[in-house]
């Protein structure tokens, strides 16, 4: 039986991993699904965790890159029609989660024989704790550790993600179109290089970033709001 930690690099999975090691719980492997679109600070954080615990994280990747699936992959779209790229994810079509995270994880775990998987679900996330597989454990939930407590635990251990959690409540792919406008304003303000890359990405696909906004339109909107704030 292998004990495998699902490690996203976020506050909850980091807290879970560190607490498990502190309690001398069995950890045979630590796996991380790399979408290629994590914040630079997240990759730095994962390297820092490896240094602290003296162990390497196993990096899983999909067969093709995010950019390939996003704008290059040719797929059939009803009655034999072809379309290029999946484009931006929507709530009802989260292809990126499926292709870049879920499928690589399932494929890897299937090759491991018998295993127990540990996932960082906090105590104040009861909806995510429902209907879990028999071979999956949510230690933070079982221990009563909330998201806020998990973040503070990581801060107390010296991790700060280069300030990511000072700007965002959740830290996932920086280019996610499911972000709120407030989060996109923050991305534009504190990560201008990534914001410019987002503009470039949006120009490569037919259907734009949000159903009611392209990134260029958001840029004009945010720039106008900045100017109004300066005037008043």
URVEN-V675105 format. One record per pair of residues at least 12 apart in sequence whose C-alpha atoms are under 7 Angstrom apart, sorted by the first residue. I is the first residue (numbers start at 1). J is the second residue. D is the distance in whole Angstrom. If there is no record, write none. Layout:
BEGIN
I_J_D ; I_J_D
END
This chain:
BEGIN
1_114_5 ; 1_115_5 ; 2_28_6 ; 2_114_6 ; 2_115_4 ; 2_116_6 ; 3_26_6 ; 3_27_5 ; 3_28_5 ; 3_29_7 ; 3_115_6 ; 3_116_5 ; 3_117_6 ; 4_27_6 ; 4_28_6 ; 4_29_5 ; 4_30_6 ; 4_115_7 ; 4_116_6 ; 4_117_5 ; 4_118_6 ; 5_27_7 ; 5_29_6 ; 5_30_5 ; 5_31_6 ; 5_117_6 ; 5_118_5 ; 5_119_6 ; 6_30_6 ; 6_31_5 ; 6_32_6 ; 6_117_7 ; 6_118_6 ; 6_119_5 ; 7_30_6 ; 7_31_6 ; 7_32_5 ; 8_32_6 ; 9_42_7 ; 9_46_6 ; 10_171_7 ; 11_150_6 ; 11_151_5 ; 11_154_7 ; 12_120_5 ; 12_121_7 ; 12_122_7 ; 12_147_7 ; 12_150_6 ; 13_119_7 ; 13_120_4 ; 15_150_5 ; 15_153_7 ; 15_154_6 ; 16_120_6 ; 16_139_7 ; 16_140_6 ; 30_57_5 ; 30_58_6 ; 31_57_6 ; 31_58_5 ; 31_59_6 ; 31_60_7 ; 32_57_7 ; 32_58_6 ; 32_59_5 ; 32_60_6 ; 33_59_6 ; 33_60_5 ; 33_61_6 ; 33_101_6 ; 34_59_6 ; 34_60_6 ; 34_61_6 ; 35_61_7 ; 35_66_6 ; 35_100_6 ; 36_66_7 ; 37_173_5 ; 37_174_6 ; 37_175_7 ; 38_172_6 ; 38_173_5 ; 38_174_6 ; 39_173_7 ; 39_174_6 ; 41_161_5 ; 41_162_5 ; 42_161_6 ; 45_161_6 ; 60_104_6 ; 61_100_7 ; 61_104_6 ; 62_99_7 ; 62_100_5 ; 62_104_6 ; 69_85_6 ; 69_86_6 ; 70_85_5 ; 70_86_5 ; 70_87_5 ; 70_88_7 ; 71_84_6 ; 71_85_4 ; 71_86_7 ; 71_87_6 ; 71_204_7 ; 71_205_6 ; 72_84_6 ; 72_85_5 ; 73_85_5 ; 87_205_6 ; 87_207_7 ; 88_177_7 ; 88_209_6 ; 89_177_7 ; 90_178_7 ; 115_135_7 ; 116_135_5 ; 116_136_6 ; 117_135_6 ; 117_136_5 ; 117_137_6 ; 118_136_6 ; 118_137_5 ; 118_138_6 ; 119_137_6 ; 119_138_5 ; 120_138_6 ; 120_139_7 ; 120_140_6 ; 121_138_6 ; 121_140_6 ; 121_141_6 ; 122_140_5 ; 122_141_5 ; 122_145_6 ; 122_146_5 ; 122_147_6 ; 123_140_6 ; 123_141_4 ; 123_144_5 ; 123_145_5 ; 123_146_5 ; 124_146_5 ; 124_147_7 ; 167_186_7 ; 168_183_7 ; 175_198_6 ; 177_209_6 ; 177_210_6 ; 185_222_7 ; 199_215_5 ; 199_216_6 ; 202_215_6
END
